[in-house]
Every structure is written in C-alpha cells, then in structure tokens.
Amino acid sequence: MTREELKFISSSAEQSIEFAKKIAAYLDPPSLILLKGELGSGKTLMAQGIASALGYEDEVTSPTFNLVQEYRAAQEIIHMDLYRLDKSEELIEIGFEDYLNRDAVILIEWPEIALSLIPADFIFIEIIKKTNDKREIIISGEGKKAERLVERLFKNVNSRD
C-alpha cells in the first residue's frame, strides 16, 4: 500500500469546516489527529468541524491555557493544545499518555513536543495559510488504520469533485 497524501484548497472558514466534517465521517475511535500550522492557520477550526460532525453542539475553543478540553458527544473528544509546553516532561504532568489510551477522538494542536510519545497510528493534518481566507490543507496517515482513512477520504473527495 502506498502512502496517500490528500491536498485540499479551502477558500473560506466554512469550506474548512465542511472538509473537517468529511474527515470526521471516517473516524473510528480511538483516533489520533495531529494538527500542524502557524498561529491563526485554522487548527481550532478543523477541531470545531470534527467535533460538530461527531455531535458536539457547543462552542469549541482552543485549549491553549487549559491545555486539554474534553467534549462529550456521540464519541468522546479530547482536544489538546501543546503550544505553551516547553519540555516533553511537562506532558507527564497533564497525563498525556493516559489520554492517548482512551477510546476517543484525540485532536492535538502543536504536537511537535510530543512526537516521541505518539503511537504509530495517527492522522496528520498540516494547514498552510495562503491568504487571509485561503488555506492549503494537507492530510496524510501514518500507520495502517490512518492510511486507510486517508485512502477512503481521497476516494470520496475526488469522486465528488
């Protein structure tokens, strides 16, 4: 099986949310999603779209100061923002590995500090800000389960365009 990479151009926040909802349709917990992008690129917007598609109806905000937010919906959703962490040792203090062992959809913004602790199966979403509204969203999977999800998403997105 070859590793698929799906690129999507979003021209608005609404398009990004709709794309995130398509991703959510293929999630089968436990699912780990790493979100990479500069400040203001739309990582939290992707989390909002995924949470909404999974049935969470309240506001989803970036957990920058809390580090972790948990949302109850059809699936348990754990949303982390590791931006403020300086050392990987701080991950122990927030119970990072315990969260990874839960049967949940886990969304991690700024995952770089935690890469040595990330299991081998995850979805990687990179968001590149092109203009104020336009984003390039690149999705790939690492591990068999995540790679299958990206393949199915690729077929779905391409069959509707």
Beta strands, then each sheet from edge to edge (+ up, - down):
strand 1: 5-10
strand 2: 31-36
strand 3: 68-72
strand 4: 76-81
strand 5: 105-109
strand 6: 122-129
strand 7: 135-142
sheet 1: 1+ 7- 6+ 2+ 5+ 4+ 3-
end
